[in-house]
Amino acid sequence: MEPVTESDIRESFVNCSKGDAKRLPVPRDLDDLPWDDLDFLGWRAPSLPGRGYLVVPHDDRLVGVALRYPTPGSGRAQMCAICKTTHTGGASR
C-alpha cells in the first residue's frame, strides 16, 4: 500500500458523513507504518468501544469504511468477515 495522509484517510470514507469523517480518530503513527507490507489500513478507536475503521486502495483511489463490532463481554462468539478469525464473546482483539 502507498503511504497516505490524514487528509487522504478522512476523504476516503464512503459510509459516513463528512462531519463524522472529520471527527473520527486517525492513527497518529502514519509516518512510522510499514506501508510496503500493508494491503490495507485498519484500526480500532480505543476511545469509541465497538468502532473500527478500514481504508483500502481500490481502482486508483482510497475507499474507507467505518465499522461497528460487538463489544467484548457480549457473550456471543463472532467471526470477522474480513480476516475470517473467530473470537469468543469475552475475548479481546
mmCIF file as gemmi writes it, N, C-alpha and C atoms, coordinates in Angstrom:
data_model
loop_
_atom_site.group_PDB
_atom_site.id
_atom_site.type_symbol
_atom_site.label_atom_id
_atom_site.label_alt_id
_atom_site.label_comp_id
_atom_site.label_asym_id
_atom_site.label_entity_id
_atom_site.label_seq_id
_atom_site.pdbx_PDB_ins_code
_atom_site.Cartn_x
_atom_site.Cartn_y
_atom_site.Cartn_z
_atom_site.occupancy
_atom_site.B_iso_or_equiv
_atom_site.pdbx_formal_charge
_atom_site.auth_seq_id
_atom_site.auth_asym_id
_atom_site.pdbx_PDB_model_num
ATOM 1 N N . MET Axp A 1 ? 0.85 -1.175 0 1 0 ? 1 A 1
ATOM 2 C CA . MET Axp A 1 ? 0 0 0 1 0 ? 1 A 1
ATOM 3 C C . MET Axp A 1 ? 0.89 1.23 0 1 0 ? 1 A 1
ATOM 4 N N . GLU Axp A 2 ? 0.483 2.234 -0.75 1 0 ? 2 A 1
ATOM 5 C CA . GLU Axp A 2 ? 1.213 3.5 -0.779 1 0 ? 2 A 1
ATOM 6 C C . GLU Axp A 2 ? 0.914 4.292 0.495 1 0 ? 2 A 1
ATOM 7 N N . PRO Axp A 3 ? 1.875 5.062 0.993 1 0 ? 3 A 1
ATOM 8 C CA . PRO Axp A 3 ? 1.616 5.892 2.18 1 0 ? 3 A 1
ATOM 9 C C . PRO Axp A 3 ? 0.46 6.86 1.932 1 0 ? 3 A 1
ATOM 10 N N . VAL Axp A 4 ? -0.329 7.088 2.976 1 0 ? 4 A 1
ATOM 11 C CA . VAL Axp A 4 ? -1.457 8.017 2.894 1 0 ? 4 A 1
ATOM 12 C C . VAL Axp A 4 ? -1.367 9.021 4.037 1 0 ? 4 A 1
ATOM 13 N N . THR Axp A 5 ? -2.016 10.139 3.848 1 0 ? 5 A 1
ATOM 14 C CA . THR Axp A 5 ? -2.032 11.183 4.865 1 0 ? 5 A 1
ATOM 15 C C . THR Axp A 5 ? -3.356 11.152 5.622 1 0 ? 5 A 1
ATOM 16 N N . GLU Axp A 6 ? -3.414 11.897 6.703 1 0 ? 6 A 1
ATOM 17 C CA . GLU Axp A 6 ? -4.652 12.013 7.462 1 0 ? 6 A 1
ATOM 18 C C . GLU Axp A 6 ? -5.767 12.561 6.577 1 0 ? 6 A 1
ATOM 19 N N . SER Axp A 7 ? -5.456 13.532 5.761 1 0 ? 7 A 1
ATOM 20 C CA . SER Axp A 7 ? -6.439 14.113 4.852 1 0 ? 7 A 1
ATOM 21 C C . SER Axp A 7 ? -6.947 13.079 3.849 1 0 ? 7 A 1
ATOM 22 N N . ASP Axp A 8 ? -6.018 12.272 3.287 1 0 ? 8 A 1
ATOM 23 C CA . ASP Axp A 8 ? -6.406 11.199 2.362 1 0 ? 8 A 1
ATOM 24 C C . ASP Axp A 8 ? -7.393 10.25 3.034 1 0 ? 8 A 1
ATOM 25 N N . ILE Axp A 9 ? -7.093 9.887 4.264 1 0 ? 9 A 1
ATOM 26 C CA . ILE Axp A 9 ? -7.945 8.956 5.004 1 0 ? 9 A 1
ATOM 27 C C . ILE Axp A 9 ? -9.328 9.55 5.214 1 0 ? 9 A 1
ATOM 28 N N . ARG Axp A 10 ? -9.377 10.754 5.715 1 0 ? 10 A 1
ATOM 29 C CA . ARG Axp A 10 ? -10.674 11.386 6.009 1 0 ? 10 A 1
ATOM 30 C C . ARG Axp A 10 ? -11.541 11.547 4.751 1 0 ? 10 A 1
ATOM 31 N N . GLU Axp A 11 ? -10.92 11.814 3.617 1 0 ? 11 A 1
ATOM 32 C CA . GLU Axp A 11 ? -11.664 11.986 2.368 1 0 ? 11 A 1
ATOM 33 C C . GLU Axp A 11 ? -12.123 10.661 1.76 1 0 ? 11 A 1
ATOM 34 N N . SER Axp A 12 ? -11.599 9.54 2.246 1 0 ? 12 A 1
ATOM 35 C CA . SER Axp A 12 ? -11.89 8.247 1.625 1 0 ? 12 A 1
ATOM 36 C C . SER Axp A 12 ? -13.179 7.591 2.105 1 0 ? 12 A 1
ATOM 37 N N . PHE Axp A 13 ? -13.763 8.052 3.207 1 0 ? 13 A 1
ATOM 38 C CA . PHE Axp A 13 ? -14.89 7.337 3.804 1 0 ? 13 A 1
ATOM 39 C C . PHE Axp A 13 ? -16.156 7.465 2.968 1 0 ? 13 A 1
ATOM 40 N N . VAL Axp A 14 ? -16.778 6.324 2.72 1 0 ? 14 A 1
ATOM 41 C CA . VAL Axp A 14 ? -17.959 6.279 1.859 1 0 ? 14 A 1
ATOM 42 C C . VAL Axp A 14 ? -19.252 6.018 2.631 1 0 ? 14 A 1
ATOM 43 N N . ASN Axp A 15 ? -19.159 5.654 3.905 1 0 ? 15 A 1
ATOM 44 C CA . ASN Axp A 15 ? -20.383 5.313 4.632 1 0 ? 15 A 1
ATOM 45 C C . ASN Axp A 15 ? -20.593 6.159 5.883 1 0 ? 15 A 1
ATOM 46 N N . CYS Axp A 16 ? -20.048 7.349 5.883 1 0 ? 16 A 1
ATOM 47 C CA . CYS Axp A 16 ? -20.334 8.281 6.973 1 0 ? 16 A 1
ATOM 48 C C . CYS Axp A 16 ? -20.297 9.707 6.415 1 0 ? 16 A 1
ATOM 49 N N . SER Axp A 17 ? -20.866 10.607 7.171 1 0 ? 17 A 1
ATOM 50 C CA . SER Axp A 17 ? -20.925 11.998 6.703 1 0 ? 17 A 1
ATOM 51 C C . SER Axp A 17 ? -19.529 12.623 6.724 1 0 ? 17 A 1
ATOM 52 N N . LYS Axp A 18 ? -19.375 13.723 6.041 1 0 ? 18 A 1
ATOM 53 C CA . LYS Axp A 18 ? -18.093 14.435 6.055 1 0 ? 18 A 1
ATOM 54 C C . LYS Axp A 18 ? -17.754 14.9 7.469 1 0 ? 18 A 1
ATOM 55 N N . GLY Axp A 19 ? -18.775 15.29 8.215 1 0 ? 19 A 1
ATOM 56 C CA . GLY Axp A 19 ? -18.559 15.702 9.598 1 0 ? 19 A 1
ATOM 57 C C . GLY Axp A 19 ? -18.058 14.561 10.455 1 0 ? 19 A 1
ATOM 58 N N . ASP Axp A 20 ? -18.662 13.364 10.29 1 0 ? 20 A 1
ATOM 59 C CA . ASP Axp A 20 ? -18.21 12.196 11.038 1 0 ? 20 A 1
ATOM 60 C C . ASP Axp A 20 ? -16.78 11.826 10.646 1 0 ? 20 A 1
ATOM 61 N N . ALA Axp A 21 ? -16.476 11.881 9.35 1 0 ? 21 A 1
ATOM 62 C CA . ALA Axp A 21 ? -15.129 11.564 8.883 1 0 ? 21 A 1
ATOM 63 C C . ALA Axp A 21 ? -14.114 12.564 9.434 1 0 ? 21 A 1
ATOM 64 N N . LYS Axp A 22 ? -14.528 13.799 9.586 1 0 ? 22 A 1
ATOM 65 C CA . LYS Axp A 22 ? -13.633 14.83 10.117 1 0 ? 22 A 1
ATOM 66 C C . LYS Axp A 22 ? -13.318 14.596 11.596 1 0 ? 22 A 1
ATOM 67 N N . ARG Axp A 23 ? -14.268 13.998 12.326 1 0 ? 23 A 1
ATOM 68 C CA . ARG Axp A 23 ? -14.096 13.793 13.766 1 0 ? 23 A 1
ATOM 69 C C . ARG Axp A 23 ? -13.509 12.431 14.149 1 0 ? 23 A 1
ATOM 70 N N . LEU Axp A 24 ? -13.506 11.472 13.238 1 0 ? 24 A 1
ATOM 71 C CA . LEU Axp A 24 ? -13.055 10.134 13.635 1 0 ? 24 A 1
ATOM 72 C C . LEU Axp A 24 ? -11.571 10.127 13.968 1 0 ? 24 A 1
ATOM 73 N N . PRO Axp A 25 ? -11.177 9.27 14.91 1 0 ? 25 A 1
ATOM 74 C CA . PRO Axp A 25 ? -9.763 9.225 15.291 1 0 ? 25 A 1
ATOM 75 C C . PRO Axp A 25 ? -8.923 8.509 14.231 1 0 ? 25 A 1
ATOM 76 N N . VAL Axp A 26 ? -7.88 9.157 13.783 1 0 ? 26 A 1
ATOM 77 C CA . VAL Axp A 26 ? -6.972 8.601 12.777 1 0 ? 26 A 1
ATOM 78 C C . VAL Axp A 26 ? -5.691 8.173 13.49 1 0 ? 26 A 1
ATOM 79 N N . PRO Axp A 27 ? -5.08 7.048 13.084 1 0 ? 27 A 1
ATOM 80 C CA . PRO Axp A 27 ? -3.818 6.637 13.725 1 0 ? 27 A 1
ATOM 81 C C . PRO Axp A 27 ? -2.8 7.774 13.722 1 0 ? 27 A 1
ATOM 82 N N . ARG Axp A 28 ? -2.111 7.93 14.844 1 0 ? 28 A 1
ATOM 83 C CA . ARG Axp A 28 ? -1.131 9.013 14.979 1 0 ? 28 A 1
ATOM 84 C C . ARG Axp A 28 ? 0.224 8.678 14.374 1 0 ? 28 A 1
ATOM 85 N N . ASP Axp A 29 ? 0.464 7.395 14.145 1 0 ? 29 A 1
ATOM 86 C CA . ASP Axp A 29 ? 1.795 6.957 13.707 1 0 ? 29 A 1
ATOM 87 C C . ASP Axp A 29 ? 1.867 6.687 12.205 1 0 ? 29 A 1
ATOM 88 N N . LEU Axp A 30 ? 1.139 7.44 11.402 1 0 ? 30 A 1
ATOM 89 C CA . LEU Axp A 30 ? 1.101 7.189 9.959 1 0 ? 30 A 1
ATOM 90 C C . LEU Axp A 30 ? 2.491 7.201 9.33 1 0 ? 30 A 1
ATOM 91 N N . ASP Axp A 31 ? 3.355 8.083 9.773 1 0 ? 31 A 1
ATOM 92 C CA . ASP Axp A 31 ? 4.703 8.173 9.187 1 0 ? 31 A 1
ATOM 93 C C . ASP Axp A 31 ? 5.564 6.958 9.522 1 0 ? 31 A 1
ATOM 94 N N . ASP Axp A 32 ? 5.213 6.233 10.572 1 0 ? 32 A 1
ATOM 95 C CA . ASP Axp A 32 ? 6.024 5.101 11.019 1 0 ? 32 A 1
ATOM 96 C C . ASP Axp A 32 ? 5.499 3.742 10.564 1 0 ? 32 A 1
ATOM 97 N N . LEU Axp A 33 ? 4.392 3.709 9.855 1 0 ? 33 A 1
ATOM 98 C CA . LEU Axp A 33 ? 3.812 2.426 9.442 1 0 ? 33 A 1
ATOM 99 C C . LEU Axp A 33 ? 4.622 1.784 8.323 1 0 ? 33 A 1
ATOM 100 N N . PRO Axp A 34 ? 4.661 0.438 8.28 1 0 ? 34 A 1
ATOM 101 C CA . PRO Axp A 34 ? 5.396 -0.273 7.219 1 0 ? 34 A 1
ATOM 102 C C . PRO Axp A 34 ? 4.556 -0.359 5.944 1 0 ? 34 A 1
ATOM 103 N N . TRP Axp A 35 ? 4.39 0.747 5.247 1 0 ? 35 A 1
ATOM 104 C CA . TRP Axp A 35 ? 3.477 0.841 4.114 1 0 ? 35 A 1
ATOM 105 C C . TRP Axp A 35 ? 3.708 -0.237 3.07 1 0 ? 35 A 1
ATOM 106 N N . ASP Axp A 36 ? 4.954 -0.583 2.794 1 0 ? 36 A 1
ATOM 107 C CA . ASP Axp A 36 ? 5.249 -1.6 1.774 1 0 ? 36 A 1
ATOM 108 C C . ASP Axp A 36 ? 4.681 -2.965 2.145 1 0 ? 36 A 1
ATOM 109 N N . ASP Axp A 37 ? 4.46 -3.214 3.424 1 0 ? 37 A 1
ATOM 110 C CA . ASP Axp A 37 ? 3.952 -4.5 3.898 1 0 ? 37 A 1
ATOM 111 C C . ASP Axp A 37 ? 2.437 -4.529 4.076 1 0 ? 37 A 1
ATOM 112 N N . LEU Axp A 38 ? 1.767 -3.398 3.886 1 0 ? 38 A 1
ATOM 113 C CA . LEU Axp A 38 ? 0.334 -3.323 4.139 1 0 ? 38 A 1
ATOM 114 C C . LEU Axp A 38 ? -0.479 -3.476 2.852 1 0 ? 38 A 1
ATOM 115 N N . ASP Axp A 39 ? -1.539 -4.285 2.949 1 0 ? 39 A 1
ATOM 116 C CA . ASP Axp A 39 ? -2.513 -4.38 1.868 1 0 ? 39 A 1
ATOM 117 C C . ASP Axp A 39 ? -3.671 -3.431 2.125 1 0 ? 39 A 1
ATOM 118 N N . PHE Axp A 40 ? -3.905 -3.095 3.382 1 0 ? 40 A 1
ATOM 119 C CA . PHE Axp A 40 ? -4.961 -2.171 3.796 1 0 ? 40 A 1
ATOM 120 C C . PHE Axp A 40 ? -4.555 -1.576 5.125 1 0 ? 40 A 1
ATOM 121 N N . LEU Axp A 41 ? -5.244 -0.525 5.525 1 0 ? 41 A 1
ATOM 122 C CA . LEU Axp A 41 ? -5.011 0.107 6.82 1 0 ? 41 A 1
ATOM 123 C C . LEU Axp A 41 ? -6.273 -0.075 7.646 1 0 ? 41 A 1
ATOM 124 N N . GLY Axp A 42 ? -6.138 -0.699 8.775 1 0 ? 42 A 1
ATOM 125 C CA . GLY Axp A 42 ? -7.272 -0.901 9.663 1 0 ? 42 A 1
ATOM 126 C C . GLY Axp A 42 ? -6.89 -0.552 11.09 1 0 ? 42 A 1
ATOM 127 N N . TRP Axp A 43 ? -7.839 0.016 11.841 1 0 ? 43 A 1
ATOM 128 C CA . TRP Axp A 43 ? -7.583 0.35 13.234 1 0 ? 43 A 1
ATOM 129 C C . TRP Axp A 43 ? -8.891 0.425 14.003 1 0 ? 43 A 1
ATOM 130 N N . ARG Axp A 44 ? -8.775 0.295 15.313 1 0 ? 44 A 1
ATOM 131 C CA . ARG Axp A 44 ? -9.918 0.464 16.203 1 0 ? 44 A 1
ATOM 132 C C . ARG Axp A 44 ? -9.732 1.745 16.98 1 0 ? 44 A 1
ATOM 133 N N . ALA Axp A 45 ? -10.84 2.281 17.447 1 0 ? 45 A 1
ATOM 134 C CA . ALA Axp A 45 ? -10.8 3.523 18.212 1 0 ? 45 A 1
ATOM 135 C C . ALA Axp A 45 ? -10.924 3.197 19.695 1 0 ? 45 A 1
ATOM 136 N N . PRO Axp A 46 ? -9.822 3.258 20.449 1 0 ? 46 A 1
ATOM 137 C CA . PRO Axp A 46 ? -9.897 2.942 21.88 1 0 ? 46 A 1
ATOM 138 C C . PRO Axp A 46 ? -10.898 3.823 22.628 1 0 ? 46 A 1
ATOM 139 N N . SER Axp A 47 ? -11.076 5.04 22.172 1 0 ? 47 A 1
ATOM 140 C CA . SER Axp A 47 ? -11.999 5.955 22.847 1 0 ? 47 A 1
ATOM 141 C C . SER Axp A 47 ? -13.459 5.711 22.461 1 0 ? 47 A 1
ATOM 142 N N . LEU Axp A 48 ? -13.687 4.879 21.434 1 0 ? 48 A 1
ATOM 143 C CA . LEU Axp A 48 ? -15.046 4.586 20.973 1 0 ? 48 A 1
ATOM 144 C C . LEU Axp A 48 ? -15.252 3.072 20.909 1 0 ? 48 A 1
ATOM 145 N N . PRO Axp A 49 ? -15.622 2.432 22.021 1 0 ? 49 A 1
ATOM 146 C CA . PRO Axp A 49 ? -15.799 0.975 22.011 1 0 ? 49 A 1
ATOM 147 C C . PRO Axp A 49 ? -16.777 0.532 20.921 1 0 ? 49 A 1
ATOM 148 N N . GLY Axp A 50 ? -16.415 -0.536 20.244 1 0 ? 50 A 1
ATOM 149 C CA . GLY Axp A 50 ? -17.273 -1.062 19.191 1 0 ? 50 A 1
ATOM 150 C C . GLY Axp A 50 ? -17.103 -0.408 17.838 1 0 ? 50 A 1
ATOM 151 N N . ARG Axp A 51 ? -16.101 0.461 17.703 1 0 ? 51 A 1
ATOM 152 C CA . ARG Axp A 51 ? -15.871 1.142 16.425 1 0 ? 51 A 1
ATOM 153 C C . ARG Axp A 51 ? -14.509 0.759 15.851 1 0 ? 51 A 1
ATOM 154 N N . GLY Axp A 52 ? -14.49 0.586 14.552 1 0 ? 52 A 1
ATOM 155 C CA . GLY Axp A 52 ? -13.259 0.299 13.846 1 0 ? 52 A 1
ATOM 156 C C . GLY Axp A 52 ? -13.318 0.954 12.475 1 0 ? 52 A 1
ATOM 157 N N . TYR Axp A 53 ? -12.174 1.015 11.815 1 0 ? 53 A 1
ATOM 158 C CA . TYR Axp A 53 ? -12.096 1.703 10.525 1 0 ? 53 A 1
ATOM 159 C C . TYR Axp A 53 ? -11.188 0.914 9.591 1 0 ? 53 A 1
ATOM 160 N N . LEU Axp A 54 ? -11.513 0.947 8.318 1 0 ? 54 A 1
ATOM 161 C CA . LEU Axp A 54 ? -10.756 0.23 7.311 1 0 ? 54 A 1
ATOM 162 C C . LEU Axp A 54 ? -10.615 1.125 6.091 1 0 ? 54 A 1
ATOM 163 N N . VAL Axp A 55 ? -9.384 1.262 5.601 1 0 ? 55 A 1
ATOM 164 C CA . VAL Axp A 55 ? -9.1 2.037 4.39 1 0 ? 55 A 1
ATOM 165 C C . VAL Axp A 55 ? -8.299 1.135 3.463 1 0 ? 55 A 1
ATOM 166 N N . VAL Axp A 56 ? -8.76 1.03 2.229 1 0 ? 56 A 1
ATOM 167 C CA . VAL Axp A 56 ? -8.125 0.133 1.271 1 0 ? 56 A 1
ATOM 168 C C . VAL Axp A 56 ? -8.013 0.82 -0.092 1 0 ? 56 A 1
ATOM 169 N N . PRO Axp A 57 ? -6.895 0.609 -0.794 1 0 ? 57 A 1
ATOM 170 C CA . PRO Axp A 57 ? -6.805 1.145 -2.155 1 0 ? 57 A 1
ATOM 171 C C . PRO Axp A 57 ? -7.688 0.314 -3.086 1 0 ? 57 A 1
ATOM 172 N N . HIS Axp A 58 ? -8.447 0.987 -3.95 1 0 ? 58 A 1
ATOM 173 C CA . HIS Axp A 58 ? -9.337 0.295 -4.88 1 0 ? 58 A 1
ATOM 174 C C . HIS Axp A 58 ? -9.501 1.156 -6.126 1 0 ? 58 A 1
ATOM 175 N N . ASP Axp A 59 ? -9.173 0.593 -7.276 1 0 ? 59 A 1
ATOM 176 C CA . ASP Axp A 59 ? -9.31 1.309 -8.553 1 0 ? 59 A 1
ATOM 177 C C . ASP Axp A 59 ? -8.67 2.696 -8.512 1 0 ? 59 A 1
ATOM 178 N N . ASP Axp A 60 ? -7.419 2.762 -8.123 1 0 ? 60 A 1
ATOM 179 C CA . ASP Axp A 60 ? -6.648 4.01 -8.109 1 0 ? 60 A 1
ATOM 180 C C . ASP Axp A 60 ? -7.179 5.076 -7.163 1 0 ? 60 A 1
ATOM 181 N N . ARG Axp A 61 ? -7.941 4.672 -6.148 1 0 ? 61 A 1
ATOM 182 C CA . ARG Axp A 61 ? -8.379 5.613 -5.12 1 0 ? 61 A 1
ATOM 183 C C . ARG Axp A 61 ? -8.487 4.867 -3.803 1 0 ? 61 A 1
ATOM 184 N N . LEU Axp A 62 ? -8.627 5.613 -2.732 1 0 ? 62 A 1
ATOM 185 C CA . LEU Axp A 62 ? -8.824 5.01 -1.413 1 0 ? 62 A 1
ATOM 186 C C . LEU Axp A 62 ? -10.306 4.917 -1.11 1 0 ? 62 A 1
ATOM 187 N N . VAL Axp A 63 ? -10.684 3.816 -0.488 1 0 ? 63 A 1
ATOM 188 C CA . VAL Axp A 63 ? -12.051 3.65 -0.03 1 0 ? 63 A 1
ATOM 189 C C . VAL Axp A 63 ? -11.978 3.324 1.456 1 0 ? 63 A 1
ATOM 190 N N . GLY Axp A 64 ? -12.634 4.136 2.259 1 0 ? 64 A 1
ATOM 191 C CA . GLY Axp A 64 ? -12.656 3.927 3.7 1 0 ? 64 A 1
ATOM 192 C C . GLY Axp A 64 ? -14.067 3.593 4.155 1 0 ? 64 A 1
ATOM 193 N N . VAL Axp A 65 ? -14.156 2.686 5.135 1 0 ? 65 A 1
ATOM 194 C CA . VAL Axp A 65 ? -15.45 2.346 5.723 1 0 ? 65 A 1
ATOM 195 C C . VAL Axp A 65 ? -15.322 2.359 7.237 1 0 ? 65 A 1
ATOM 196 N N . ALA Axp A 66 ? -16.353 2.882 7.875 1 0 ? 66 A 1
ATOM 197 C CA . ALA Axp A 66 ? -16.453 2.842 9.331 1 0 ? 66 A 1
ATOM 198 C C . ALA Axp A 66 ? -17.197 1.563 9.685 1 0 ? 66 A 1
ATOM 199 N N . LEU Axp A 67 ? -16.696 0.846 10.676 1 0 ? 67 A 1
ATOM 200 C CA . LEU Axp A 67 ? -17.256 -0.447 11.065 1 0 ? 67 A 1
ATOM 201 C C . LEU Axp A 67 ? -17.717 -0.416 12.511 1 0 ? 67 A 1
ATOM 202 N N . ARG Axp A 68 ? -18.664 -1.272 12.825 1 0 ? 68 A 1
ATOM 203 C CA . ARG Axp A 68 ? -19.095 -1.492 14.205 1 0 ? 68 A 1
ATOM 204 C C . ARG Axp A 68 ? -18.958 -2.974 14.497 1 0 ? 68 A 1
ATOM 205 N N . TYR Axp A 69 ? -18.59 -3.288 15.721 1 0 ? 69 A 1
ATOM 206 C CA . TYR Axp A 69 ? -18.466 -4.688 16.118 1 0 ? 69 A 1
ATOM 207 C C . TYR Axp A 69 ? -18.974 -4.833 17.552 1 0 ? 69 A 1
ATOM 208 N N . PRO Axp A 70 ? -19.419 -6.046 17.908 1 0 ? 70 A 1
ATOM 209 C CA . PRO Axp A 70 ? -19.891 -6.264 19.281 1 0 ? 70 A 1
ATOM 210 C C . PRO Axp A 70 ? -18.75 -6.037 20.267 1 0 ? 70 A 1
ATOM 211 N N . THR Axp A 71 ? -19.052 -5.405 21.359 1 0 ? 71 A 1
ATOM 212 C CA . THR Axp A 71 ? -18.024 -5.16 22.363 1 0 ? 71 A 1
ATOM 213 C C . THR Axp A 71 ? -17.748 -6.438 23.147 1 0 ? 71 A 1
ATOM 214 N N . PRO Axp A 72 ? -16.508 -6.618 23.654 1 0 ? 72 A 1
ATOM 215 C CA . PRO Axp A 72 ? -16.181 -7.798 24.451 1 0 ? 72 A 1
ATOM 216 C C . PRO Axp A 72 ? -17.148 -7.937 25.621 1 0 ? 72 A 1
ATOM 217 N N . GLY Axp A 73 ? -17.435 -9.185 25.937 1 0 ? 73 A 1
ATOM 218 C CA . GLY Axp A 73 ? -18.332 -9.447 27.044 1 0 ? 73 A 1
ATOM 219 C C . GLY Axp A 73 ? -19.781 -9.566 26.62 1 0 ? 73 A 1
ATOM 220 N N . SER Axp A 74 ? -20.033 -9.517 25.31 1 0 ? 74 A 1
ATOM 221 C CA . SER Axp A 74 ? -21.416 -9.633 24.844 1 0 ? 74 A 1
ATOM 222 C C . SER Axp A 74 ? -21.931 -11.056 24.984 1 0 ? 74 A 1
ATOM 223 N N . GLY Axp A 75 ? -21.004 -12.016 25.207 1 0 ? 75 A 1
ATOM 224 C CA . GLY Axp A 75 ? -21.411 -13.399 25.402 1 0 ? 75 A 1
ATOM 225 C C . GLY Axp A 75 ? -21.635 -14.176 24.122 1 0 ? 75 A 1
ATOM 226 N N . ARG Axp A 76 ? -21.454 -13.559 22.98 1 0 ? 76 A 1
ATOM 227 C CA . ARG Axp A 76 ? -21.664 -14.247 21.713 1 0 ? 76 A 1
ATOM 228 C C . ARG Axp A 76 ? -20.358 -14.387 20.961 1 0 ? 76 A 1
ATOM 229 N N . ALA Axp A 77 ? -20.15 -15.562 20.381 1 0 ? 77 A 1
ATOM 230 C CA . ALA Axp A 77 ? -18.97 -15.756 19.538 1 0 ? 77 A 1
ATOM 231 C C . ALA Axp A 77 ? -19.186 -15.001 18.231 1 0 ? 77 A 1
ATOM 232 N N . GLN Axp A 78 ? -18.095 -14.543 17.649 1 0 ? 78 A 1
ATOM 233 C CA . GLN Axp A 78 ? -18.162 -13.753 16.424 1 0 ? 78 A 1
ATOM 234 C C . GLN Axp A 78 ? -17.077 -14.188 15.467 1 0 ? 78 A 1
ATOM 235 N N . MET Axp A 79 ? -17.292 -13.963 14.189 1 0 ? 79 A 1
ATOM 236 C CA . MET Axp A 79 ? -16.252 -14.195 13.196 1 0 ? 79 A 1
ATOM 237 C C . MET Axp A 79 ? -16.079 -12.919 12.389 1 0 ? 79 A 1
ATOM 238 N N . CYS Axp A 80 ? -14.84 -12.503 12.262 1 0 ? 80 A 1
ATOM 239 C CA . CYS Axp A 80 ? -14.541 -11.34 11.438 1 0 ? 80 A 1
ATOM 240 C C . CYS Axp A 80 ? -14.727 -11.736 9.977 1 0 ? 80 A 1
ATOM 241 N N . ALA Axp A 81 ? -15.587 -11.034 9.267 1 0 ? 81 A 1
ATOM 242 C CA . ALA Axp A 81 ? -15.858 -11.346 7.871 1 0 ? 81 A 1
ATOM 243 C C . ALA Axp A 81 ? -14.708 -10.937 6.954 1 0 ? 81 A 1
ATOM 244 N N . ILE Axp A 82 ? -13.783 -10.159 7.468 1 0 ? 82 A 1
ATOM 245 C CA . ILE Axp A 82 ? -12.659 -9.715 6.649 1 0 ? 82 A 1
ATOM 246 C C . ILE Axp A 82 ? -11.481 -10.676 6.778 1 0 ? 82 A 1
ATOM 247 N N . CYS Axp A 83 ? -11.078 -10.961 8.023 1 0 ? 83 A 1
ATOM 248 C CA . CYS Axp A 83 ? -9.894 -11.817 8.201 1 0 ? 83 A 1
ATOM 249 C C . CYS Axp A 83 ? -10.256 -13.255 8.518 1 0 ? 83 A 1
ATOM 250 N N . LYS Axp A 84 ? -11.552 -13.569 8.672 1 0 ? 84 A 1
ATOM 251 C CA . LYS Axp A 84 ? -12.041 -14.918 8.939 1 0 ? 84 A 1
ATOM 252 C C . LYS Axp A 84 ? -11.479 -15.499 10.233 1 0 ? 84 A 1
ATOM 253 N N . THR Axp A 85 ? -11.282 -14.664 11.221 1 0 ? 85 A 1
ATOM 254 C CA . THR Axp A 85 ? -10.8 -15.081 12.533 1 0 ? 85 A 1
ATOM 255 C C . THR Axp A 85 ? -11.971 -15.106 13.496 1 0 ? 85 A 1
ATOM 256 N N . THR Axp A 86 ? -12.111 -16.202 14.249 1 0 ? 86 A 1
ATOM 257 C CA . THR Axp A 86 ? -13.192 -16.279 15.21 1 0 ? 86 A 1
ATOM 258 C C . THR Axp A 86 ? -12.722 -15.754 16.566 1 0 ? 86 A 1
ATOM 259 N N . HIS Axp A 87 ? -13.666 -15.197 17.32 1 0 ? 87 A 1
ATOM 260 C CA . HIS Axp A 87 ? -13.394 -14.646 18.63 1 0 ? 87 A 1
ATOM 261 C C . HIS Axp A 87 ? -14.526 -15.058 19.553 1 0 ? 87 A 1
ATOM 262 N N . THR Axp A 88 ? -14.203 -15.475 20.769 1 0 ? 88 A 1
ATOM 263 C CA . THR Axp A 88 ? -15.245 -15.773 21.738 1 0 ? 88 A 1
ATOM 264 C C . THR Axp A 88 ? -15.877 -14.475 22.201 1 0 ? 88 A 1
ATOM 265 N N . GLY Axp A 89 ? -17.053 -14.555 22.798 1 0 ? 89 A 1
ATOM 266 C CA . GLY Axp A 89 ? -17.76 -13.349 23.206 1 0 ? 89 A 1
ATOM 267 C C . GLY Axp A 89 ? -17.009 -12.491 24.193 1 0 ? 89 A 1
ATOM 268 N N . GLY Axp A 90 ? -16.151 -13.071 25.025 1 0 ? 90 A 1
ATOM 269 C CA . GLY Axp A 90 ? -15.436 -12.289 26.014 1 0 ? 90 A 1
ATOM 270 C C . GLY Axp A 90 ? -13.99 -11.999 25.663 1 0 ? 90 A 1
ATOM 271 N N . ALA Axp A 91 ? -13.563 -12.403 24.48 1 0 ? 91 A 1
ATOM 272 C CA . ALA Axp A 91 ? -12.152 -12.237 24.098 1 0 ? 91 A 1
ATOM 273 C C . ALA Axp A 91 ? -11.866 -10.812 23.67 1 0 ? 91 A 1
ATOM 274 N N . SER Axp A 92 ? -10.683 -10.366 23.991 1 0 ? 92 A 1
ATOM 275 C CA . SER Axp A 92 ? -10.246 -9.061 23.475 1 0 ? 92 A 1
ATOM 276 C C . SER Axp A 92 ? -9.544 -9.294 22.147 1 0 ? 92 A 1
ATOM 277 N N . ARG Axp A 93 ? -9.543 -8.256 21.313 1 0 ? 93 A 1
ATOM 278 C CA . ARG Axp A 93 ? -8.926 -8.41 19.995 1 0 ? 93 A 1
ATOM 279 C C . ARG Axp A 93 ? -7.775 -7.476 19.849 1 0 ? 93 A 1
